[in-house]
Amino acid sequence: MRYFCTYFDHRFVPRALALIESLRRWCPEFRLWALCMDDAALDTMRRLRLPEVELISLVELEQGDPDLLTAKGSRSRLEYFFTCTPSLPLYVLQQCPEIELLTYLDADLFFFADPEPLFDQLGDGSVGIIPHHFSRRVADRAQFGIYNVGWISFRRDAEGLACLQWWREQCLAWCYTRVERDRYADQKYLDQWPDRFRNVRVLEHKGANLGPWNLASYRVTEREGRVWVDDEPLLFFHFSSFLRVAPWLYNTNLSSWHVRPYTTVRRRVVGPYIATLERLRIPATSTPPSERGPAESLLARLHRKLRAVGRIVSGLAAQDHLVVVRGRVL
């Protein structure tokens, strides 16, 4: 049995459902603790009643944690999400003493194979982290962190818990979406872990956490019915900045990372993800009143729509946008 946790708000529910479906296919024995960051996400997940998923409301996480609530007052919505990242696995480990190894996953991951090779690499390690492996043209992005938060494993031992608690303390003290010395959001703190804590394992598998930032470094091919990253199978892809901009149109945002989604990537990586999102599409959840902006004037609405059209045209020119017709990616 493998144990995972993740979090998302109502906007990310479709991504979380795609993640769960991919885990079902490739990791048949798992439990996932899902922190729902707003009531709309919680209501939707409760209606679905997924047997492998344990739901946590944001109120549950915040109860009895005055430090987290204090930090909430000084963070933007996104910054508060990042602040909660280390608090979630710590909460799950505290609530579930039977868990010896817990892995945090970003909700926009999608699995293409069994992740067991990563657990094999981790071995008896206390903490497992994965480098970004930025491609040459975006090497300057290392200022945001050498390692990616998308997959982090923590073992219930002295070093694993010490690392997790230290990370939580740092995020409570400072977690903002700007680079400041050796800090950026919840991510750049990971740079210190290999030196600060014993038994931290850096997981080196080309097919693990493939994403926009390193796709240009590898050749993605298909053979024997599988997707390969150079000479290793694709385990999971990180669909960071991936957007559905219209019912029939998806934006990969790969051009911002100087990547062109060639045929294999479009058909064998992005295509299955879109097909899953289309199949799992759920009725739209109304936007909570607290998130609705003031009424827009007709001119403002027209300006917003024109900007959206401009982004779509620009994206099509950059081959960022993929059109879906009857479930097929064109």
C-alpha positions as CSV (number, residue, x, y, z in Angstrom):
1,M,0.0,0.0,0.0
2,R,1.3,3.4,-1.0
3,Y,0.2,6.6,0.8
4,F,-0.1,10.0,-0.9
5,C,-1.5,13.4,-0.1
6,T,-2.3,16.5,-2.2
7,Y,-4.4,19.7,-2.1
8,F,-6.5,21.7,-4.5
9,D,-9.3,24.2,-4.8
10,H,-12.5,24.0,-6.9
11,R,-10.6,25.2,-10.0
12,F,-8.2,22.2,-9.8
13,V,-10.8,19.5,-9.0
14,P,-10.6,18.1,-12.6
15,R,-6.8,17.9,-12.4
16,A,-7.0,16.1,-9.0
17,L,-9.5,13.6,-10.5
18,A,-7.2,13.0,-13.4
19,L,-4.3,12.4,-11.0
20,I,-6.5,9.9,-9.0
21,E,-7.5,8.0,-12.1
22,S,-3.9,7.7,-13.3
23,L,-2.9,6.4,-9.8
24,R,-5.8,3.8,-10.0
25,R,-4.3,2.5,-13.3
26,W,-0.7,2.3,-12.2
27,C,-0.7,2.1,-8.4
28,P,-3.6,-0.2,-7.6
29,E,-3.1,-0.2,-3.8
30,F,-3.0,3.4,-2.6
31,R,-4.7,5.9,-0.3
32,L,-4.8,9.6,-1.0
33,W,-5.5,12.3,1.5
34,A,-7.0,15.3,-0.3
35,L,-7.0,18.7,1.3
36,C,-9.9,20.7,-0.2
37,M,-8.9,24.4,-0.1
38,D,-12.5,25.7,-0.4
39,D,-16.1,24.5,0.2
40,A,-16.8,24.1,-3.5
41,A,-14.0,21.6,-3.9
42,L,-15.1,19.8,-0.7
43,D,-18.7,19.6,-1.8
44,T,-17.8,18.2,-5.2
45,M,-15.4,15.5,-3.8
46,R,-18.0,14.5,-1.2
47,R,-20.5,13.9,-3.9
48,L,-18.1,11.7,-5.9
49,R,-17.3,9.5,-2.8
50,L,-14.1,8.1,-4.2
51,P,-13.2,5.0,-2.2
52,E,-9.4,5.5,-2.2
53,V,-9.6,9.2,-1.1
54,E,-9.8,10.6,2.4
55,L,-11.0,14.2,2.4
56,I,-9.7,17.0,4.7
57,S,-11.4,20.3,4.8
58,L,-9.3,23.5,5.2
59,V,-11.1,24.2,8.5
60,E,-9.9,20.8,9.8
61,L,-6.3,21.6,9.0
62,E,-6.6,25.1,10.5
63,Q,-8.3,24.0,13.7
64,G,-5.9,24.0,16.6
65,D,-3.2,25.6,14.5
66,P,-3.1,29.3,15.4
67,D,0.3,29.7,13.7
68,L,-1.2,28.7,10.3
69,L,-4.1,31.0,10.8
70,T,-1.8,33.9,11.8
71,A,0.2,33.4,8.6
72,K,-3.0,33.3,6.5
73,G,-3.6,37.0,7.2
74,S,-0.4,38.1,5.6
75,R,-0.5,35.9,2.4
76,S,-2.2,36.0,-0.9
77,R,-4.5,33.1,-1.7
78,L,-1.7,31.4,-3.7
79,E,0.9,32.1,-1.1
80,Y,-1.3,30.7,1.6
81,F,-1.7,27.5,-0.5
82,F,2.1,27.2,-0.6
83,T,2.3,27.9,3.2
84,C,0.0,24.9,3.8
85,T,2.1,22.5,1.7
86,P,4.3,21.1,4.6
87,S,1.4,21.3,7.1
88,L,-0.6,18.8,5.1
89,P,1.8,15.8,5.2
90,L,2.6,16.6,8.8
91,Y,-1.2,16.6,9.7
92,V,-1.7,13.3,7.9
93,L,1.2,11.6,9.7
94,Q,-0.1,12.9,13.0
95,Q,-3.6,11.6,12.3
96,C,-2.6,8.3,10.9
97,P,0.1,6.6,13.0
98,E,0.0,3.5,10.7
99,I,1.6,5.4,7.8
100,E,5.4,4.9,7.7
101,L,6.0,6.6,4.4
102,L,3.9,9.4,2.9
103,T,4.4,11.1,-0.4
104,Y,3.1,14.6,-1.2
105,L,2.0,15.1,-4.8
106,D,1.0,18.2,-6.7
107,A,-2.5,17.9,-8.0
108,D,-1.4,18.5,-11.6
109,L,0.7,15.3,-11.9
110,F,-0.4,12.5,-14.2
111,F,1.0,9.0,-14.1
112,F,2.0,7.0,-17.2
113,A,3.6,4.0,-15.4
114,D,4.0,2.5,-11.9
115,P,6.0,4.9,-9.7
116,E,7.6,2.0,-7.8
117,P,11.1,2.7,-9.4
118,L,11.1,5.9,-7.3
119,F,10.4,4.0,-4.1
120,D,13.1,1.6,-5.0
121,Q,15.5,4.5,-5.4
122,L,14.4,6.0,-2.1
123,G,15.1,2.7,-0.3
124,D,15.4,3.3,3.4
125,G,15.9,7.1,2.8
126,S,14.1,9.5,5.1
127,V,13.3,12.1,2.5
128,G,13.0,11.8,-1.3
129,I,13.1,14.9,-3.6
130,I,13.4,15.3,-7.4
131,P,15.5,17.9,-9.2
132,H,14.0,20.2,-11.8
133,H,16.9,19.4,-14.2
134,F,16.2,22.7,-16.0
135,S,16.9,22.6,-19.7
136,R,19.8,24.8,-20.9
137,R,17.6,27.7,-22.3
138,V,15.8,28.1,-18.9
139,A,18.7,27.4,-16.6
140,D,18.2,30.8,-15.0
141,R,15.0,29.4,-13.5
142,A,17.1,27.6,-10.9
143,Q,16.8,30.8,-8.9
144,F,13.3,29.5,-7.9
145,G,14.7,26.2,-6.6
146,I,16.9,23.3,-7.6
147,Y,14.2,20.8,-6.6
148,N,10.6,20.7,-7.5
149,V,7.8,20.3,-4.8
150,G,5.7,18.1,-7.1
151,W,6.8,14.9,-5.5
152,I,8.3,14.7,-1.9
153,S,8.4,11.6,0.2
154,F,8.7,11.7,4.0
155,R,9.4,8.7,6.2
156,R,8.2,8.5,9.8
157,D,11.6,8.5,11.3
158,A,13.7,11.1,13.2
159,E,15.2,12.7,10.1
160,G,12.1,12.6,8.0
161,L,10.0,14.3,10.7
162,A,12.7,16.8,11.5
163,C,12.9,17.9,7.9
164,L,9.2,18.2,7.5
165,Q,8.8,20.2,10.7
166,W,11.7,22.5,9.8
167,W,10.1,23.1,6.4
168,R,6.7,23.9,8.0
169,E,8.4,26.4,10.4
170,Q,10.1,28.1,7.5
171,C,6.9,28.4,5.4
172,L,5.0,29.8,8.4
173,A,7.6,32.4,8.9
174,W,8.1,33.3,5.2
175,C,6.3,32.0,2.1
176,Y,5.9,34.5,-0.7
177,T,5.9,34.4,-4.5
178,R,9.1,36.3,-4.9
179,V,12.8,35.4,-4.8
180,E,14.5,36.7,-1.7
181,R,18.0,35.5,-0.9
182,D,17.6,31.8,-0.4
183,R,13.8,31.7,-0.4
184,Y,11.0,31.4,-2.9
185,A,7.5,30.3,-1.9
186,D,7.6,26.8,-0.4
187,Q,10.1,25.5,-2.9
188,K,13.5,27.0,-2.6
189,Y,13.8,25.7,1.0
190,L,14.3,22.3,-0.5
191,D,17.8,23.4,-1.7
192,Q,19.1,23.2,1.8
193,W,17.8,19.7,2.7
194,P,20.7,17.5,1.4
195,D,23.1,19.5,3.5
196,R,20.9,20.2,6.5
197,F,19.4,16.7,7.1
198,R,20.8,13.2,6.9
199,N,19.4,10.5,4.7
200,V,17.9,12.8,2.1
201,R,17.8,10.9,-1.2
202,V,17.8,12.8,-4.5
203,L,15.8,10.7,-6.9
204,E,17.3,10.6,-10.4
205,H,14.9,9.1,-12.9
206,K,14.4,10.9,-16.2
207,G,10.8,9.7,-16.4
208,A,9.9,11.1,-13.0
209,N,8.5,14.7,-12.9
210,L,9.0,15.3,-16.6
211,G,7.7,18.8,-17.1
212,P,7.9,22.0,-19.2
213,W,11.2,23.0,-17.5
214,N,13.1,19.9,-18.6
215,L,11.2,18.5,-21.6
216,A,13.7,20.2,-24.0
217,S,16.6,18.2,-22.4
218,Y,15.3,14.8,-23.4
219,R,13.9,13.0,-26.4
220,V,10.4,11.6,-25.8
221,T,9.7,8.6,-27.9
222,E,7.2,5.7,-28.2
223,R,8.1,2.1,-28.5
224,E,6.7,-1.2,-27.3
225,G,3.5,0.6,-26.4
226,R,5.2,2.8,-23.8
227,V,6.5,6.4,-23.7
228,W,10.2,6.7,-23.1
229,V,12.3,9.7,-21.9
230,D,15.7,9.0,-23.5
231,D,16.3,5.4,-22.2
232,E,13.9,5.4,-19.2
233,P,10.1,5.0,-19.2
234,L,7.9,8.0,-18.5
235,L,6.6,7.6,-14.9
236,F,4.7,10.9,-14.5
237,F,4.4,14.2,-16.2
238,H,3.9,17.5,-14.3
239,F,1.3,19.6,-16.2
240,S,2.3,22.9,-14.7
241,S,0.6,26.0,-16.2
242,F,-1.6,23.8,-18.3
243,L,-4.9,25.5,-19.0
244,R,-8.3,24.8,-20.4
245,V,-9.2,28.1,-22.1
246,A,-12.3,27.0,-23.9
247,P,-14.5,23.8,-24.0
248,W,-12.6,22.7,-27.1
249,L,-9.2,24.3,-26.5
250,Y,-6.3,23.6,-24.1
251,N,-3.1,25.7,-23.6
252,T,0.1,23.8,-22.8
253,N,2.1,27.0,-22.1
254,L,5.2,25.1,-23.3
255,S,6.4,28.0,-25.5
256,S,7.2,30.0,-22.4
257,W,9.7,27.3,-21.6
258,H,11.1,27.3,-25.2
259,V,9.5,23.9,-25.9
260,R,7.6,22.9,-29.1
261,P,5.2,20.0,-28.4
262,Y,6.2,17.6,-31.2
263,T,4.0,14.8,-32.3
264,T,4.9,12.2,-29.7
265,V,4.5,14.7,-26.8
266,R,1.1,15.9,-28.2
267,R,-0.4,12.5,-28.9
268,R,1.2,10.3,-26.2
269,V,1.7,12.7,-23.3
270,V,-0.7,15.6,-23.6
271,G,-3.4,13.8,-25.5
272,P,-4.1,11.1,-22.8
273,Y,-4.2,13.9,-20.2
274,I,-6.7,15.9,-22.2
275,A,-8.8,12.8,-22.9
276,T,-8.9,12.0,-19.2
277,L,-10.0,15.6,-18.3
278,E,-12.7,15.4,-21.0
279,R,-14.0,12.1,-19.7
280,L,-14.0,13.2,-16.1
281,R,-15.5,16.6,-16.8
282,I,-18.0,17.4,-14.0
283,P,-20.7,20.0,-13.8
284,A,-19.2,23.4,-13.4
285,T,-19.2,24.6,-9.8
286,S,-20.4,28.2,-9.3
287,T,-17.7,30.6,-8.2
288,P,-18.0,31.3,-4.5
289,P,-19.4,34.8,-3.8
290,S,-16.2,35.9,-2.0
291,E,-14.2,35.3,-5.2
292,R,-16.5,37.3,-7.5
293,G,-15.2,40.6,-8.5
294,P,-17.3,43.8,-8.9
295,A,-19.7,43.9,-11.8
296,E,-17.8,44.7,-15.0
297,S,-18.8,47.3,-17.4
298,L,-19.7,46.3,-21.0
299,L,-16.4,47.9,-22.2
300,A,-14.4,46.0,-19.5
301,R,-16.0,42.7,-20.5
302,L,-15.3,43.4,-24.2
303,H,-11.7,44.3,-23.4
304,R,-11.2,41.1,-21.4
305,K,-12.6,39.0,-24.2
306,L,-10.4,40.7,-26.8
307,R,-7.4,40.0,-24.7
308,A,-8.4,36.3,-24.4
309,V,-8.7,36.1,-28.2
310,G,-5.3,37.6,-28.5
311,R,-3.8,35.1,-26.2
312,I,-5.4,32.2,-28.1
313,V,-4.1,33.5,-31.5
314,S,-0.7,34.0,-30.0
315,G,-0.7,30.6,-28.5
316,L,-1.8,28.9,-31.8
317,A,1.1,30.6,-33.5
318,A,3.4,29.2,-30.9
319,Q,1.8,25.8,-31.1
320,D,0.9,26.1,-27.4
321,H,-2.8,25.5,-28.0
322,L,-4.3,22.0,-28.8
323,V,-7.7,21.8,-30.3
324,V,-10.0,18.9,-29.2
325,V,-12.6,17.5,-31.5
326,R,-14.8,14.7,-30.2
327,G,-12.1,13.8,-27.7
328,R,-9.3,13.8,-30.2
329,V,-6.3,16.1,-29.9
330,L,-5.5,17.8,-33.3
